[in-house]
Amino acid sequence: MKGARLVHWLWQAGPAASLTRLPLVPLALLYRAAMQLRAAAYRRGLLPTQRLPLPAVAVGNLSVGGTGKTPLAAWIARHYAGRGRTPGILLRGYGADEPLVHRRLVPEGVVVADRNRAAGAAQAHAAGADVLVLDDAFQLLAVARDLNIAVVSAESVAGSPWPLPAGPWREGWDALARADVIVVTRKHATADAATALARRLEAGEGQRGRTLLVCVAHLAVSRLEGMRSGAPAGLQVLGGRRVLAAAGIADPESFAAQLRGLGAMVQLQAYQDHHAYGRADVARLVQGSAAADYVVVTEKDAVKLRGRWPEDAPEPLVAGLTVRWEHNGVALERALDAVLASAGRL
């Protein structure tokens, strides 16, 4: 995890980090140019784009991880399930935890993990899906979509403005010209910060004169439940308590900040995104739990720890996130329904 912590620090604001990442700026400029050329090739038809067999909504980031695209993709899939549809959730096939998380969050859906999204779409269609939700697909230009959603976190804009590897950005603001909808998410950033970013985007930053729908969502810890028992616990139980937080996600610091926002005194045990827990990891957490009132884990970590956690050890709590719309949530629902209407499936 030391390497991930170094990268996280390198991408933060501040004079020390800015100076340290200077040697990476030439590589970042080359990366940006390559991504712009690639996007232009698809835009001009020089590279082929494949249609999928069902109406498709794509969700993805401008930056590397931690923006909340997976909770948003699950929310979209649940929206369609609530309309009586069977959503097919297509994942890139990297990390065994994400399919498990989606199956728990959207039990009505068909979850397919395949790097070849067209092949995954065919599998989902054959399994009964009638609408597709593509997770982590904003840069997946080889596949057409009926609604393209870009996710930008309010936390990410406070750091390095450079593309990879000098910053967290996969693409620049100009890539938002491909989006139909922009969702600004926040975890521990203030509502004012998220609103200010949304206003910048509504004013047209990166959009090449297009008027896009801009929404704001708070990804809030809304529930706690026992990892094995599923027994609910009120959020207030963490107030003033010592919490060992285990997080193998892209932005573990945000998870810790969310728990601190509930009044907890947090010791963070951070791992790489998609971390595969071994016996030594579990033993370390169990040992650490002796000095804590609660062990709290993310939903992504819980799906990997359930089968490994000792029966005689204190049961961890799983922190569940809820998408709470602060701006234009109803408008996004209308846009999602329009995808079905245009395909004659509403």
N, C-alpha and C positions, 0 to 999 in steps of 0.2 A: 504493500500500500504506500510505501515511501515515495515511489515514483509518481503515483497518482497525486499525492499531497504536494509534491514539487510542482507538477503541472498546474494544479489548482492555484497554488501561490503565484506561479509565473503569469497566469492569466488575470490576476487581480489588478486593481488600480493601485497606484502608489509609485513613488520614484524608484525604489529599489527593484521592484518587479519590472518596471518599464525599461530600466537600464539593462537588466539581465537578459531580457528577451530581444534586445536590439539585434544581436547576430542572427536571429531567426527571421527577421523582417524580409530579407531577400527571398527566402524560401516561401514565405507567406505571399509575397507578390507573385511569384511563379504559380503557386497554388491557385490564387485568385484568377489569374489569367487563364489557367487551364480550365477552371470551372466555368468561366464566362464563355470560352470558346466552345466547350461542350454544350452549354445551354443554347448558344447561338446555332450550333449544328442541328440540334433538335428543332429549334424554332423555325429554321429555314427548310426543314424537310430533308436535310442531308443525312440524317440518321433516322431510322424507322421507329414509329410508335405503334404499339399493338393495342387494339381494342380488347376489352374483356367481355365475357359473355353476359355480365350483369351490370346494373347501375353501380357505380363505384365512387366512393368518397375517400380521398387520400388525406392523411394527416402526417405532418412532419415538421422538423425543426430547421431553423436557420443556423443554430449553434449545436454543439456536441452535447447531447444528453442533458437531463435534469430540468427540462422545460415543462414537463407534465404532459407530453404527447400521449403516453400510454393511458393515464386516467381519462384524458379527453377522448381517445379512441374508444375506450370502454363505455364512456358516457354516450357517445354517438351510437354504438351498437345497442345499448340498452334503450335508447330513444326509438330505434327501429323495432326492437323487440316489443316495446310498448305499443307500437302501431300494428302489432300482429304479424310482423315480418320475421324472417329467420336470417339474421345477419351472418355473413361469412367474414371472419376476422383474419386477415392475411398478414403474417409476420415474416420477417426476413430470414428467420431460422437461426439467428445468432443468440445463444443463451437459452437454456432449457427452462428458465424460470418464467419468461414472459408468456409462453403458451399456457402454463399452469395458472398464472395469475388471471389471464383473460377467461379461462374456463371457470374459475371461481367467481369472477365478477359478472360474467355474462353466461350463465348456464344454458340459456336458450340459443346461444350462438354456435356456429361451426368454426372452430379455430384450426387454422392450417399454417404451419411453419414451413416455408419453402423459399429459398433464395430466388427461385424462378416464380415470380408472382403470377404469371399467366398460367403456369402449371398448377399453382396453388388455387387460383380462381376456378379452374376446371374441377379440382378436387372438391372445393366448397360447393360448387354448383351441383355436382353429382350427389353430394351429401344433403342437399335440400335447401341450400342458401338461396335467397332471392334478392339480396343486396349485399354489396361488398364494402368493408371498411379496411383500408390499407394503412397499417401502422408503420411509421417511420418511412414514409414514401415521398416526401417532398422532392428529394433529389433523384427519385426513380423516374427518369424522364422517358424511358423506353415503354412505359405503360400509360395509356390514356386514362383519364378520370373525368367524372361528371361534375365533381366539386373538389377543388384543391384548397386545402386548409393549411396555412403556415402558422406555426406556434412560435411566439417570441416571449421569453420570460423577462419580467421586470428586473429580476436579479442579474441576468446575464449582461444587460446593457451597461451595468456599472463597472465592468472590468475592461480587459483589453479590447480595443476596437479591431484588432488585426485578425485575418483568417488564420487557419491552421498553418504551421505549428506555433506561430507567435501569439495566437489567441484562439478562442473557442469556436470561431465562426466557420461553418462549412461554406457559406456563401455570403455575399454582401447584401445590403438593403435593396440593390437593384433586382435581386431575385424575387422580391415580393411582387414584381410585375406579373409573375406566373400565377399568383394566388387569386382565388375568388373570395376568400375569407381570411382574415388575420385574427388569431386569438392571442391576446396578451394575457399571460398567466402570472400569478404571484403566489409564492408560498409564505415567505416572511417579509417580503418587501411591503411597504405601506400601500394603502389604497390610493393615496395621492400620487405616488410614484408610478403605479400602473396606469392610472387615469392620464397622467401627463404623457406617458409613452403612447397611449392609445390616441390622444389628440394629435401628437406628432404624425402618427401613421394615418389618421383620418385626414390630416392636412395634405397628405400625398407623398410622404417621404418614401422614395424607392418605387413609386407606382407608375411612373411614366404617364401621368395624366389621367389614369383610371381612377374611378371612385369605387373603393372596395368596402365591404362590410368589415368593421373592426369591432371585436367583442373583448370583454374583460372577464376573466374568471379567477376566483380565489380558490386555490387548491388547499383546502383546510382539513386538518385532522378532525374528523367528526365522530369517530367511534373508537372504542377499545374493546377487544374481546380476547378471551383466552385462546392461546394458539392451538391447544388440543381440544379443549372443552367447547370452545365457541361461546362461553359464558360472557355476556356483556358487562362492561365496567364503565362507570361514568368518567368523563374526562377530568372531573374534579379530583379523582383519586391521586393524580400526579402532583397536585399542588403542594409545594414544599417538600416533596419526596426526592430521595436519591434514585436516579434512574440510570441504568446502564443501557445505552441505545446502541443497537447493532444494525449497521446499514451497509449493504453491498450494492449501492446504487450510484448513479452518475454524480449526484450532488449530496453526499451524506451530511455536509454541514447544514444544508437547508432543513434536513430532517431533525437534526439536533436543535436548530433554532425554533422549529415549530413546537417541539416538546418544551423548550424553555418558555415559549409563549403561553404554555398551559401552566406555568409555575414550577416546572420540574427543575431540579438541580442535576444537570446531565453530564455524564461521562460518555463520550462517543468512542465506540469501537468501529472504525471505518474500514471497509474493504473495497476492493476493486468492483466495478459494476459487473454483475452476473457472477459474482464470486461463488465458487463451488466449495461449500463447507466440508472440511475434513474433520476427523476425530479430534485433532489437536485444537482446531478452532472452537468446536463445541465445548471441549474441556476447559478452554480458556474463558469462555463465556459463563459456564457453570461456576467456575472458580470466582469470576468477577461478580457473579450475582450475590455472593455472600456479603459483599460490602454495599449492596444496593437494596432498596425497597422493592424495585421492579426492574425487570428486563423488558425492554420495549423494542420491537422489531418492525420493519416495514412489511407490507404484504408480499413484496417480491422475495424477501428473505424468509418469510414464514413458510412458503411453499417448499423450500429446501431444508428447513430445520425441523419440520414436524416429525418426519420419520427418524430423525437422528437425536432428538432431545431426550435425555434420560427421564424415565418415569418418576424417579425419586427426586428430581430437581424441581425447584419452583417453576411454575408454568409462566412462560413469557406472555406478555400482552402484545397483540398485533394492532398497530395503529392504521386505521383505514382512512383514506382520503375521500372527500366529497368535492365535486365540482360545483361551486356556488357562483352563479352568474351575477356580476355586478354591472354589466353593460351589454345590451343587445343579445341576451340569451334567447329571448323569444324570436328575435329576427333570425338567429342561427337555426332554430327549430324549423322555421318556415323555409329556409334555404335547404335544409335536409329533406323536408317533405317535397319540395319542388323537384328534387332528384328523382323521386319515385313517380311524381306526376308526369314529368317529361318522358319517362319510360313507360307510361301507361300502367303503372303498378300501384297507384295510390287508391 
